[in-house]
Amino acid sequence: MDKRPPPRRGRRPGRPSEPQAEALDARERLLDAALDRFVKEGIAASTLRAIADQAGVTPALLHYYFGDRQQLVEAVIEDRLMPALAGLRGAIGQAGGDLRALVRGFVAAAFALAETHPWLPPLWVREVLSEGGALRGLLRERIAPMVPLALAQRFAEAQRHGRLNAELDPRLLVVSLVGLTLFPLAAAPIWRDIFDAGDVGREQLLLHTLALLENGLELDHDD
């Protein structure tokens, strides 16, 4: 009778050897490293090797989790970007028919979003606003329906009922909202240096933005 021990089963090719918790941690580190590189260097210029090095893993492990660059970018979008933007959509939904609450809610949500996710404003400028940005398609296909178009529809409805300054274009009002929130936050290091405005904190900038908007929208006359 053959008493030799049964042969050991080898690992499947490419399967990571670390325990599940460590594997999950490695995946999260890779997403964080990819996001950091995307913000600083741009998506197109960020190499998979540099991302793996920053995360402290091998390129082989990055390929195991994400396959290729496009799948990594999609994972960053699904796991980081879209959940972050959900707060803006929530602010629109919670405002109901109150125009003042809608504007205040959006601005407050945008500032809170930038504080919780400081990578968002610079990523937006680099990959959405810049020519050739890798996330422009994402803006048109997925972000526009849930935030900009939804806002424009609410503003247009308020205008039809006489609750919004008739001289304003609801579509351009959305552009102004984004311009008064994400732009100043992304450019904060520049204007703080130019104006020696290190004393201007996020709360002061928020109040300034609301004052501009509420006066321009004539919200003092809103019932």
N, C-alpha and C positions, 0 to 999 in steps of 0.2 A: 504494500500500500504506500502510495506516495505521500509522505508527510511534509513535503516542502511547503513553506508558506505561500499563499496565493500571491501572484504578482501585484505590486502596488499600482493603483490607477494614477496615471499621470494627469496633470492639469490640462484642461483644454487649451489649445494654443491661444495666446493673447489674454487669457483670464488673469486678472490681478491676484496676487497672493495675499494681500493684506486683508484683515477682517472687515466685516461689512461697515462698521462705524468708521474705520480708518479710510475705507474706500469712499464713503460718502464725504468725509472731510477733504480728501484729495480732490474730489469733483468740485466741491464748493471753492476750494482754493484756486482751482483752474478757472472757474467762472470769474472769481474776483480778480485774478491776474489778467485775464482777457479783457475785462471791463476797464481796468486801470490802463492797460496798453492802448486800448481803443481810444480812450479819452486823451491820452498824452501823445500818441503817435498817429492815430487814425486806424480804422479797420484795415484798409488796404496795406498799410505799411507795417502792421504788427505780424511778426513771424510766429509760427507755432512753436518753434524752438525757444524763442525769447519768452513766450507765455509759459511754457513748461518750466523753464529755468526759474522764472519769478515765483512760480507756484511750488518749486522744490520737488518736482517730479520729472520723470523721464518723458521724452517725446512719445515713446511707445505707449505710455499710460494715457497721455492726452488722446492719442489716436484710438485707444481702446474705448474711452468714454464718449468721444465726439466724432470719431471717424475722420472728418476733414475740416477745413476752415469754414465752409458754409454751414455745416452742422453745428460747429462751435458758435458761430454768429447767431444762428437760430436759437440755440440754447440760452445765450445771453439775453436775447429778445424775450423768450418765453419765461425765463426764470428771474430776470432782473428788471427789464424795461417795462413790459406790460403790467406786471403787478404794481410797479411804482406808479404808473399812469392811472391805475384804477381809482386812486384818490381823487383825481380831477373829475372823472366821470361820476363818482359818488357825490361830489359837491354840487354838480349840476342837478342830479336827481333829488337831492334833499331840499333844494331851494323852493320847490313847488312853483307857484305863480308869482312869488315875491321877487321883483327885479333887483331890489337892493340886496336881498339875501343871496341872489344868484351871483352878483358881481363880487360881493364881499366873500362869499363862499369860495368862488374860483380863485381869487387873489390869495386868500388865506391858505387854500389848499396848495397853490403853486409855491408859495414861500415855505410852507411846511415840507413839501416834497423836496425842495432844494436843500433844506436843512437836513432831512433824513437821508437823502441821496445826493450828496454834493456833486457827484459825477454827472448828473442829468443835464444841467445847463451847458457845460462845455461840450458834452457829447452831442447835444441838440445842435449847437452852433456848428460843430465840425462835420457831423454826418447827415444833418437834415438841411441846414441852410447853405452850406458851402456847395459850390458847383461840383458835381460828381459824388456827393455824399452817399454813402452806402445805405442809408436808412430812408432815403426819399420815397422809395416805393412803399415802404412800410407805413409812412405817414399817409400817403394817399389811400392805401388799401385798408388799413386797420385803425389807425389813430384818428384820421379825419372824421369817420362816421361817429365815433364814440365821444369826441370832444369838440373840435371846431365846428362841424356841421350842426351838431346838437345845440351848441351855443347860439349860432347864427339863427337857427329856427326859433329859439326862445326869444331872442332880441327882436326878430321880425314880428312875432306875435304880440309882444309888448308894445311895439311901435303902432301896430294896427289898432290897438286899444287905447292909444294916446298916453301910454305910460313911459315912453322913451322919446327923447329929443328927435323931432321929425327930420332934422337936418343931417342926422347920422345915417350911415350905411351899415346895417347889421353885420354884413360880412367883414367890412373894414374894422368894425368895432372888435371883432374877434382878433384880428391882426394886432390891434392896439393893445388888447389885453395881454397877448403873448409878448408883445414888444415891451410892455411895462413890467413884466415879471421875469421871464427867463433871460432877457437881454441884460438888464442891470445886474442880475445875480451872476451871470457868466462873466461880465466885464468888471465885477467889483474890484479885483486887484488893480485894475488900470485906473478907474476913476477915483478910487481911494488914494492912490499915489499922486495923481494929478492935482487933486483938490486938497490934499493933506486931510482926508476925510476918514481917518481911522476911527474917529469917534462915532461915525454913523453906523449903527448896528442894524440888524435885520428888522427889528421891530420899528425903528424909525423909518426905514425904507418902506416897510409895509404901510404905515400910516400916511406917508407921503403919496404913495401910489393910490391909495383909496381916496385921498383928498382930490387928486387930479381927476380920477374917474367919476366920482360922485358929483363934482361940480360940472364937469363936461357933459355928463349924462342928464343933468338937471334932476337928480334923484330927490332933491329936497321937495319937489313938487309931486312926487309919487305918492298916491294914496295908499 
